């Protein structure tokens, strides 16, 4: 009996760990209203780390078997929407990246297109790739802040990403990638180091940080386009 209680508490602890991402989202939102952009991304970064490792903890604790009533997947989606979508959209509007009159409409487009992606049961491929732009608006916002993008460029990026939500391109998962795994993981590590340095040193980012971030983004986009073209040729 004691062992059963322990394993159930361990499974509940995993759910609590996942839920802490929402708390990170709250503190990130508070930072938005203080215009403390580096602090906001520090909290969003912590939420990103939690999201990256909670699945491993869930599998180790056999959460689905021991707490079948509670859906870790549903919990994860709620937290992700807050930290990946809502707070970044709020930050982009608050920091005037989306212009004046257009800001509410572009922010609404971010929220609505992301709801479509989160609700789409076919949004993930068998190879763990994301089909359609994966609503990683935290990363989009980070790039716009790091590069201090002008309003016209920020608006163009937002419109493009919203449109790509509905295009069946396969976006690679940086941690679960199979093909070119070593290269992708190496670039992911380099990106993470540059991202931490950017938040620590402040926005806009310095030259070497921009170079690393730019190379990482170009690599992911090129990989996605290559797979999209190859799949198109096969069809």
Residue, then its C-alpha position, 0 to 999 in steps of 0.5 A: x500500500x505504501x509503495x502504491x501511494x509513493x508511485x502515485x505521489x511521484x506521478x502527481x509530482x510530475x504533473x505538478x512539475x509540468x504545471x509550474x510552466x504556467x507559473x513561469x508564464x504568470x511571472x513572464x506576463x508580469x515582466x511584460x507589464x514592467x517592460x522587463x523583456x530580458x526577465x520575461x524571456x528568462x521565465x519563458x526559457x525556464x518554461x521551455x526547459x520544463x516542457x523539454x524534460x517533463x515528458x521524460x519524467x512522465x515516462x519514468x513515473x508511468x504517469x498514464x498508468x498510475x494517474x489515468x484520470x488526469x491527462x498530462x498531454x492536456x495539461x501540457x497543451x494548456x501550459x504551452x499555449x500560455x508560454x508559447x503563444x499568449x505571453x509572446x503575443x502580449x509582449x509583441x503588442x506591448x513592445x510595439x513590434x506589431x505597429x499601432x492600429x494593426x497590433x490587436x489584429x496581428x496579436x489576434x491572428x497569433x492567438x487564433x492560428x495557434x488554437x488551430x494548430x493546438x487543436x489539430x490532431x494531425x499536427x505531429x508526424x510519425x517522426x515527431x516533426x510538427x506539421x505546419x508552423x508549430x506555434x513557437x511564438x516564444x522563439x519568434x518573439x525572442x528573435x524579433x527582440x534579439x535582432x531589434x527588428x523594425x516594425x515592418x519586418x516584425x509584421x511580415x514575420x508574424x504574417x508569414x508564420x501565421x500563414x505557414x500554420x496552414x501549410x503542411x511543412x514538416x518542422x523538425x523537433x530539435x530533441x527528437x530528430x532522427x536524420x542529421x541528429x548529431x548536427x541538429x543537436x549540436x546546433x541546438x546546443x549552440x543556439x541555447x548558449x547564444x540565447x542565454x547570452x542574449x538574455x544575460x547581456x540584454x537586447x539587442x543582442x551582440x554581433x556573435x550572438x546574432x550570427x549564431x542565432x541566424x545560422x540556427x534559424x537558417x539551418x532549421x528553415x533549410x531543413x524544413x524546406x528540403x523535407x517539404x520539397x522532397x515530400x512534394x516530389x514523392x507525391 
